Every structure is written in structure tokens, then in C-alpha cells.
């Protein structure tokens, strides 16, 4: 698999973080759908520069328009609102 570099100190890969938090397999699938839709891989992809707050766009379930990526992402439909709540709850 492709391992992307972490953007800053104390950054983490979202799916590894969710796994460490003991998320169920079903929740992991829902979180991954949301991650693919948002086109993010790490905590720094969805947080402010200092890492203390989740970006408003990510919190609302939308992609950050100012963030660019060289990754060729799959076409992932927007997940249900319920799926987004799992990730938001886990990251706070």
C-alpha cells in the first residue's frame, strides 16, 4: 500500500488512530467511506495548522477547497450524515 508522509509533528493516520481507539469493524467501514469522500489520510488534513481544531469544512462533511492533493482518489459518494458523526465524535 502507499504510505504517505506525515505533515507535521504528532500527526497521525486517521484509520490507524480509529483502530487504536477500538472502533468496531462496521464503524471503521463508515469512517473510511467518509475519509475517502473528504480525500484525507491524516489528522493534519482535517485540522487547523496548530492541530487544535477540526476545520469547519471537515466538521460539516465537506472537502477543504484550499487543500490540494496529488493522490488519484476513487469516486466516493458523500456518506450519510450518521457516518460523519462517528468521526467527529472520535476526534474531539
N, CA, C and O of each residue as an XYZ file, in Angstrom:
368
protein
N       0.826     -1.176      0.000
C       0.000      0.000      0.000
C       0.874      1.244      0.000
O       2.062      1.169      0.313
N       0.310      2.357     -0.340
C       1.015      3.630     -0.396
C       1.043      4.272      0.986
O      -0.010      4.523      1.574
N       2.232      4.538      1.506
C       2.336      5.204      2.792
C       2.757      6.649      2.549
O       3.840      6.919      2.030
N       1.888      7.563      2.932
C       2.145      8.978      2.725
C       2.864      9.559      3.928
O       2.625      9.140      5.060
N       3.751     10.529      3.687
C       4.460     11.131      4.820
C       3.512     11.948      5.694
O       2.538     12.523      5.209
N       3.811     11.987      6.969
C       3.041     12.811      7.893
C       3.473     14.261      7.715
O       4.649     14.541      7.483
N       2.512     15.185      7.826
C       2.773     16.587      7.518
C       3.456     17.357      8.643
O       4.157     18.337      8.388
N       3.258     16.924      9.871
C       3.835     17.673     10.986
C       4.029     16.759     12.199
O       3.544     15.628     12.237
N       4.743     17.279     13.169
C       4.997     16.546     14.406
C       3.666     16.206     15.074
O       2.746     17.024     15.095
N       3.571     15.007     15.611
C       2.379     14.490     16.296
C       1.194     14.220     15.367
O       0.087     13.969     15.843
N       1.408     14.265     14.065
C       0.352     13.926     13.110
C       0.119     12.420     13.173
O       1.003     11.673     13.591
N      -1.063     11.972     12.763
C      -1.388     10.550     12.765
C      -2.239     10.215     11.558
O      -2.972     11.061     11.046
N      -2.138      8.977     11.107
C      -3.032      8.480     10.058
C      -4.392      8.222     10.691
O      -4.487      7.582     11.738
N      -5.430      8.718     10.058
C      -6.775      8.619     10.629
C      -7.202      7.181     10.895
O      -7.695      6.886     11.984
N      -7.032      6.292      9.948
C      -7.529      4.928     10.122
C      -6.764      4.185     11.219
O      -7.352      3.378     11.939
N      -5.491      4.441     11.351
C      -4.718      3.820     12.437
C      -5.184      4.373     13.777
O      -5.316      3.630     14.749
N      -5.435      5.679     13.826
C      -5.946      6.292     15.045
C      -7.290      5.687     15.434
O      -7.498      5.353     16.601
N      -8.200      5.542     14.484
C      -9.507      4.955     14.776
C      -9.361      3.515     15.282
O     -10.070      3.091     16.194
N      -8.437      2.779     14.678
C      -8.202      1.399     15.103
C      -7.689      1.378     16.548
O      -8.126      0.549     17.346
N      -6.775      2.274     16.884
C      -6.238      2.341     18.240
C      -7.309      2.724     19.259
O      -7.213      2.370     20.434
N      -8.318      3.443     18.804
C      -9.418      3.841     19.687
C     -10.443      2.718     19.881
O     -11.413      2.878     20.621
N     -10.221      1.582     19.209
C     -11.082      0.427     19.399
C     -12.396      0.493     18.644
O     -13.397     -0.078     19.077
N     -12.395      1.185     17.522
C     -13.606      1.325     16.721
C     -13.990     -0.026     16.121
O     -13.121     -0.793     15.708
N     -15.286     -0.316     16.073
C     -15.760     -1.585     15.509
C     -15.506     -1.639     14.003
O     -15.270     -0.613     13.365
N     -15.559     -2.833     13.451
C     -15.342     -3.027     12.018
C     -16.374     -2.256     11.195
O     -16.031     -1.657     10.176
N     -17.613     -2.268     11.623
C     -18.673     -1.542     10.907
C     -18.399     -0.047     10.918
O     -18.523      0.620      9.891
N     -18.026      0.477     12.083
C     -17.700      1.906     12.179
C     -16.475      2.241     11.340
O     -16.416      3.303     10.720
N     -15.489      1.334     11.318
C     -14.286      1.560     10.512
C     -14.661      1.712      9.042
O     -14.118      2.573      8.350
N     -15.574      0.890      8.568
C     -16.010      0.994      7.170
C     -16.674      2.336      6.923
O     -16.391      2.985      5.916
N     -17.546      2.763      7.815
C     -18.228      4.048      7.656
C     -17.231      5.202      7.698
O     -17.318      6.136      6.901
N     -16.289      5.135      8.626
C     -15.271      6.177      8.729
C     -14.399      6.217      7.478
O     -14.017      7.293      7.017
N     -14.091      5.063      6.939
C     -13.272      5.027      5.733
C     -14.023      5.623      4.546
O     -13.422      6.313      3.722
N     -15.320      5.369      4.446
C     -16.115      5.991      3.376
C     -16.023      7.515      3.498
O     -15.826      8.215      2.505
N     -16.166      8.011      4.711
C     -16.082      9.454      4.926
C     -14.700      9.994      4.613
O     -14.566     11.067      4.024
N     -13.681      9.259      5.003
C     -12.292      9.674      4.737
C     -12.036      9.750      3.242
O     -11.420     10.697      2.754
N     -12.516      8.741      2.518
C     -12.328      8.743      1.062
C     -13.096      9.883      0.404
O     -12.596     10.515     -0.526
N     -14.315     10.148      0.887
C     -15.084     11.255      0.333
C     -14.366     12.583      0.570
O     -14.267     13.409     -0.338
N     -13.862     12.787      1.795
C     -13.162     14.029      2.122
C     -11.781     14.100      1.482
O     -11.180     15.172      1.413
N     -11.280     12.968      1.017
C      -9.961     12.853      0.397
C      -8.865     13.267      1.389
O      -8.045     14.143      1.115
N      -8.886     12.604      2.543
C      -7.916     12.876      3.603
C      -7.306     11.574      4.100
O      -7.915     10.509      3.996
N      -6.104     11.673      4.639
C      -5.452     10.488      5.197
C      -4.988     10.683      6.635
O      -4.880      9.720      7.394
N      -4.715     11.923      7.004
C      -4.136     12.178      8.317
C      -4.951     13.203      9.101
O      -5.800     13.903      8.552
N      -4.668     13.269     10.396
C      -5.325     14.253     11.252
C      -5.031     15.663     10.736
O      -5.916     16.518     10.751
N      -3.806     15.915     10.282
C      -3.457     17.258      9.811
C      -4.249     17.665      8.569
O      -4.368     18.855      8.279
N      -4.785     16.701      7.840
C      -5.599     17.017      6.662
C      -6.941     17.646      7.028
O      -7.570     18.300      6.196
N      -7.378     17.448      8.266
C      -8.711     17.925      8.650
C      -8.683     18.892      9.824
O      -9.733     19.248     10.360
N      -7.477     19.323     10.232
C      -7.383     20.224     11.377
C      -6.665     21.519     10.994
O      -6.011     21.609      9.955
N      -6.810     22.519     11.867
C      -6.119     23.789     11.675
C      -4.609     23.574     11.745
O      -4.141     22.517     12.168
N      -3.859     24.583     11.327
C      -2.401     24.475     11.293
C      -1.762     24.096     12.612
O      -0.741     23.409     12.639
N      -2.360     24.542     13.712
C      -1.810     24.184     15.025
C      -2.366     22.865     15.550
O      -1.971     22.402     16.620
N      -3.297     22.253     14.787
C      -3.833     20.936     15.139
C      -4.826     20.926     16.280
O      -5.156     19.859     16.797
N      -5.314     22.101     16.690
C      -6.186     22.146     17.860
C      -7.674     22.110     17.530
O      -8.493     21.859     18.415
N      -8.036     22.355     16.275
C      -9.448     22.383     15.907
C      -9.666     21.686     14.569
O      -8.823     21.735     13.674
N     -10.814     21.040     14.461
C     -11.195     20.427     13.187
C     -11.655     21.546     12.252
O     -12.410     22.431     12.656
N     -11.198     21.502     11.012
C     -11.597     22.509     10.031
C     -13.111     22.517      9.879
O     -13.751     21.465      9.900
N     -13.668     23.686      9.728
C     -15.117     23.817      9.603
C     -15.651     22.992      8.435
O     -16.699     22.357      8.550
N     -14.934     22.998      7.315
C     -15.391     22.229      6.148
C     -15.471     20.740      6.459
O     -16.438     20.079      6.081
N     -14.459     20.207      7.148
C     -14.457     18.783      7.505
C     -15.547     18.478      8.522
O     -16.209     17.444      8.436
N     -15.735     19.381      9.489
C     -16.761     19.177     10.509
C     -18.158     19.138      9.893
O     -19.053     18.460     10.400
N     -18.331     19.866      8.805
C     -19.627     19.900      8.126
C     -19.748     18.821      7.045
O     -20.757     18.746      6.344
N     -18.710     17.987      6.919
C     -18.763     16.888      5.961
C     -18.392     17.281      4.552
O     -18.769     16.600      3.598
N     -17.656     18.373      4.403
C     -17.266     18.826      3.071
C     -15.761     18.832      2.896
O     -15.005     18.867      3.867
N     -15.345     18.796      1.657
C     -13.913     18.848      1.356
C     -13.390     20.260      1.545
O     -14.101     21.239      1.317
N     -12.144     20.347      1.962
C     -11.484     21.637      2.121
C     -11.011     22.085      0.745
O     -10.126     21.464      0.156
N     -11.595     23.150      0.239
C     -11.299     23.603     -1.118
C      -9.884     24.168     -1.277
O      -9.342     24.178     -2.382
N      -9.294     24.634     -0.190
C      -7.951     25.210     -0.287
C      -6.852     24.147     -0.224
O      -5.687     24.450     -0.480
N      -7.204     22.931      0.108
C      -6.236     21.837      0.221
C      -6.126     21.089     -1.097
O      -7.140     20.713     -1.686
N      -4.923     20.876     -1.555
C      -4.721     20.136     -2.799
C      -4.053     18.799     -2.499
O      -3.406     18.625     -1.466
N      -4.224     17.867     -3.421
C      -3.661     16.530     -3.244
C      -3.204     15.992     -4.592
O      -3.854     16.212     -5.614
N      -2.085     15.289     -4.584
C      -1.582     14.641     -5.795
C      -2.080     13.207     -5.926
O      -1.741     12.509     -6.882
N      -2.881     12.773     -4.967
C      -3.381     11.402     -4.963
C      -4.551     11.287     -5.929
O      -5.391     12.184     -6.012
N      -4.599     10.193     -6.649
C      -5.751      9.918     -7.510
C      -6.787      9.187     -6.665
O      -6.697      7.974     -6.473
N      -7.769      9.927     -6.162
C      -8.766      9.394     -5.241
C      -9.884      8.685     -5.998
O     -10.216      9.069     -7.119
N     -10.465      7.651     -5.390
C     -11.624      6.999     -6.002
C     -12.835      7.928     -5.922
O     -12.878      8.834     -5.090
N     -13.798      7.698     -6.777
C     -15.037      8.467     -6.752
C     -15.909      7.907     -5.635
O     -16.561      6.875     -5.801
N     -15.916      8.587     -4.509
C     -16.665      8.129     -3.334
C     -17.839      9.067     -3.093
O     -17.633     10.253     -2.836
N     -19.065      8.560     -3.172
C     -20.218      9.416     -2.871
C     -20.174      9.912     -1.426
O     -19.538      9.301     -0.567
N     -20.850     11.015     -1.174
C     -20.903     11.552      0.179
C     -21.631     10.569      1.092
O     -22.747     10.150      0.783
N     -21.013     10.198      2.208
C     -21.646      9.247      3.130
C     -22.814      9.892      3.871
O     -23.016     11.105      3.816
N     -23.558      9.066      4.548
C     -24.697      9.555      5.315
C     -24.218     10.472      6.430
O     -23.059     10.414      6.842
N     -25.106     11.306      6.907
C     -24.783     12.232      7.996
C     -24.370     11.456      9.239
O     -23.504     11.911      9.986
N     -24.966     10.307      9.473
C     -24.656      9.473     10.631
C     -23.195      9.028     10.613
O     -22.556      8.978     11.664
N     -22.656      8.704      9.433
C     -21.258      8.282      9.329
C     -20.322      9.390      9.774
O     -19.328      9.134     10.453
N     -20.640     10.627      9.392
C     -19.807     11.760      9.759
C     -19.770     12.010     11.250
O     -18.761     12.469     11.785
N     -20.850     11.713     11.910
C     -20.903     11.929     13.363
C     -19.918     11.021     14.092
O     -19.357     11.410     15.117
N     -19.702      9.807     13.566
C     -18.751      8.890     14.206
C     -17.364      9.516     14.235
O     -16.726      9.552     15.287
N     -16.894     10.006     13.105
C     -15.565     10.580     13.027
C     -15.426     11.822     13.862
O     -14.418     12.008     14.543
N     -16.424     12.673     13.821
C     -16.395     13.907     14.598
C     -16.314     13.593     16.093
O     -15.534     14.204     16.823
N     -17.120     12.642     16.536
C     -17.134     12.256     17.956
C     -15.778     11.683     18.366
O     -15.302     11.966     19.465
N     -15.158     10.895     17.519
C     -13.897     10.245     17.867
C     -12.729     11.226     17.905
O     -11.785     11.038     18.673
N     -12.789     12.262     17.087
C     -11.673     13.179     17.005
C     -11.710     14.291     18.042
O     -10.732     15.021     18.199
N     -12.786     14.424     18.725
C     -12.879     15.514     19.720
C     -12.315     15.102     21.063
O     -12.316     15.896     22.003
